[in-house]
């Protein structure tokens, strides 16, 4: 992964150099309203330190971001936004639809018939020997 902060909008937000509607900030994370929300109340949680994706993200920082996201999901339900559910979404890499290359956790409040969906292909069942082979490859790479 490339460690660059040149023209990183999230680094600018964290530094206070770009306007954002902030809902939470601490020494590790900043959470703010997504400027292009898929539904009302859509939040982003970002680390103060630049990290492109999971590969660059410090483990403790990552855990803290998920903790902040958890708290904000609970807060969304208690707020006047009053969501009926919550999706958490991380797009890690261009192939996973990441467009801003500073790690960010989407906290997306959901409402019945809100018009936003994740359209996924119908999954096919994978044969057990192939699953076992994949599991073996993944276990071998755990470090």
N, C-alpha and C positions, 0 to 999 in steps of 0.2 A: 504494500500500500504506500501511496505517496503521502508524506507528511508535509502538507503545505497549508499555510494560512493566508496566502495571497488571494485577495478577493473572496474570502469566505464570509458569507453573509451572517452565519451563525457566530463566528468569531467576532464580527463587528457588533452583533447584538449583545454578546457576553461582555464585550469591552465598553458598552454604552455608546458606541459610535453609530448605531443604527437603531431607529425607533422600533419598539416592540411592545405589545400589551402583555406585560409580565404578570404571572400569577404566583410564581414562587422563585426564590433564589436563595442559595446558601453558598458555602465556600466551594462546593463541588459541582453544583448543577444550577441550571436556569431553566424554568418552564414558562412558556408563553403561548399565546393564541396563534394557531397556524393562520398565516395571512391568506391562504387559499384553502379554506376548510372544506371538507367533504360533507360535513354537517355542522350545525351550530354547536359550539363548545369544543371543537377539535383543538387539542393541545399538542405541543412538542416539548419534549424534555431533552436537553442537550448538556453534555459535559462542558465545564469551563475550559478545560484543556482540549486542544484540537486532536481529534482522533477520527480517522476516515471511517472505519468500520470496526467490527468485532476484533479483527486481527490487531488493531492498534490500541484498542480500548483497555485500559488498566482494569483488572478484575474487580478490585474494590470500588472503583468509580462506576463500573457497569452495574454492580450490585446496588449501589446507591441510586443510580438512575431508575432502576426497576422499583426500588422502594418509594422514591418520589412519585413515580407513575402510579403505583398502588394507592398511595395516599390521595393523589389527585382523582383517581377513579372513584374512590369513596366520596370525595368532596363533591364531584360532579353530581352524584346521586342526591346529595343533601342540599345542593344549591338550587337556585330558581331555574337552572337549566333542566333539572329533573329528568335525567336520562333513564331509560329502561334497561340498558345494557351497556357494555363497554368492549371495544376491540382494542387490543394492543398490537401495534405493527412496527416492525423494523425492516427496512429495505437495505440490505447489506450488499453493495456492489451494483454495478450497472445492470447485470443480468437479473437482479432482484428488484429492479425499478428505482434504485437510488439515484436521485438527481442532484442533491446537495451533498457533497462529500465531506461532511462533518457528521459523525454519528448522531442520530436522533431517534427517540422513541416517540411514536405517535400514540396518543391516548385519545381514542375516538368514541365519544358518547354515541349511543345508538337508541333509536326510537322505532317503534313499529311503523312500517311503511314510510321510512325516512328517505327512500329513493336511492340509497347507496348500497351497492352489493359487491361482493367479490365473486366474479364469475370464474368458476373452476371447471376443468374438464372432469367428466365422470371417471373416477379412479378405477383402474383395473387391479385385480388381486395379483400380487407378485408371488411366484412360487417360493416355497420355504428354502430350497437350496440357494436360490439367488439372494434371499434375505440374509441367510447365514453367511454367505460370501461377503455381502456388503458390511454386515456387522463385524466380521473378521478384519476387513480392511480398515474400518473406522477404529476398532480397538487397537490395531497395530500402530495407528498414527497418534494415539493419545499420549501426551507427553507431560 
